[in-house]
Amino acid sequence: MKFTQRLEDGARAIARAKQAIGRDLAADGPEVAYARVLDGEHLWVAVRAGDGRPALQDPDTGDLTTAEPLHGEDPAYSSARWRLGDVLPETDAAEARLVVVRESGGKPAPLRAGPPPPDSSLRIPPTPDGRWRFLVVTDDHGLLRVRRTRAARVARLLDVATDGMSVRLRISPPEPGPEPLLHFVRTDGSVAHSVAIEADGDELVATLAASDVPAQQGGYRIAVGATEDPVTVARLTNDLTVNDPAVVLLPFLLDPDSDLVAGRFLFSDQGVLRFGRKVTLQGESA
């Protein structure tokens, strides 16, 4: 028992020492004033002017990638911008350190995370081609890195519009499929209902009436592709967190017999296209 206790005490001491080392390393670097990826492909970094100029450093080789200063920048800050697709290797989990290079020379100083940004609905979208996502992350020592990660495999909603008593969806799938199908997927991942849709070149076009949606009340995720591997449909420019689906007005379907709402399309908080089926004449939500 005493031996076990000594091992536990030793483990806790090592953990405390590592934490202290991490705090010391973080304390050595200046604090970033701003570091975010807003459009899915460009990194903006700003530091206080006296701290040096921002740069990216390869964690394996130590090589630096600098950028031309941004025009019209606040003289109190030194800022730079990179197109990350040109900087990071095209492999999953590729990283670069955020550092500053001082005018006096010497070893580049790592950048510490600054205060958290103000609350907002902004989220980092994938790259324009939908393949990658770039994130600014903090390591165990409180120091900043930018990382390339593979984006989720989704189909992208190009257009949604009311077409009389129907709704037309235009969708770009991640790859062409053997047969164009649109699925209504339950919350447990099972497919509740599928309809055939049209292929228009590399895109898919679904024209849906009330008779094309599931008859059972509920909320469904919209997906396309093979039934055994349905691919979720998401917003084309998915750069906002939709905290309240009601704030994004999407078309609804009418029951042709009553002219009441049979169901409505909406986005989830992560930008996934969903359909809420209504079943009562009063149109209560699913």
Buried (B, 14 or more C-beta within 10 A) or exposed (E): EEEEEEEEEEEEEEEEEEEEEBEEBBEEBBBBBEBBBEBBBBBBBBBBBEBBBBBBBBEEEEEBBEBEEBEEEEEEBBBBBBEBBEBBEEEEEBBBBBBBBBEEEEEBBBBBBBEEEEEEEEBBBBBEEBBBBBEBEEBEBBBBBBBBBEBBEBBBBEEBEEEEBBBBBBBBBBEEBEEBBBBBBBEEEEBBBBBEBEEEEEBBBBBBBBEBBBEEBBBBBBBBBEEEEBBBBBBBEBBBBBEEBEEEEBBBBBBEEEEEBBBBBBBBEEBBBBBBBBBEEEBEBB
